[in-house]
Amino acid sequence: IAPPGTKESYSSYGYNLIAAAIQSASGTKFQDYVNREIIGPLKLSNTGFDDVRRVLPHRARRYSYFDPWTFAVDSNAVYRVPDWDYSHNTAGGNMYSTAADLARLGRAIEKPGLLSKESLALLYRRPKVGTVQASMSFGFFVSDSTAPHRLLNIGGSNAGLQAALFVYPDEDLVIVVLANAWGIGSNSGEMGGVLLRRLAAICMGWPEPPPVK
């Protein structure tokens, strides 16, 4: 906790507050607004807001080498992570998708189309509040001005799930990785950051990033 404008801090609650603001300003349920403005126009037919009560064809089951509740590691056991209702996290999670749909989303934010030129410029710029410059812009991490390649990226993790989307607009490179497991040493989305940077280096012939210690 810190006074406004003095510290950057990610919070799912913050995104849920943004969802409430969007809902109030648009006069439309947040989920319906996202369907109308993003999912529909981009034809993301395998993306939506999850309802664990409904049968979803091809839904992936979740697994973990960690105990989903205690985080204890047992290298001889793989746990089946039970389903649970996550709908309270309106804008901070609780969506399903496929790698193909996420790649389509990545393509849509490389250049004007879904977003205007002006909106894209805001998306690719780190915002500044007070004396603090944030590393995130509208839900994406944004590379700073010293980075050798412009990058928008976002990753996520929940018990038995990992996902990551990397967009390099200048290289027209979009990389997506989804996993229905928490592997040993990777239970907070670590796979997404390390693996996608290595894949980008391989695809573009860049020097491989140093290993994470």
Summary of the structure (lengths in Angstrom):
residues: 213
radius of gyration: 18.1
end to end distance: 28.3
largest distance: 52.4
contacts: 531
relative contact order: 0.13
helix: 28%
strand: 22%
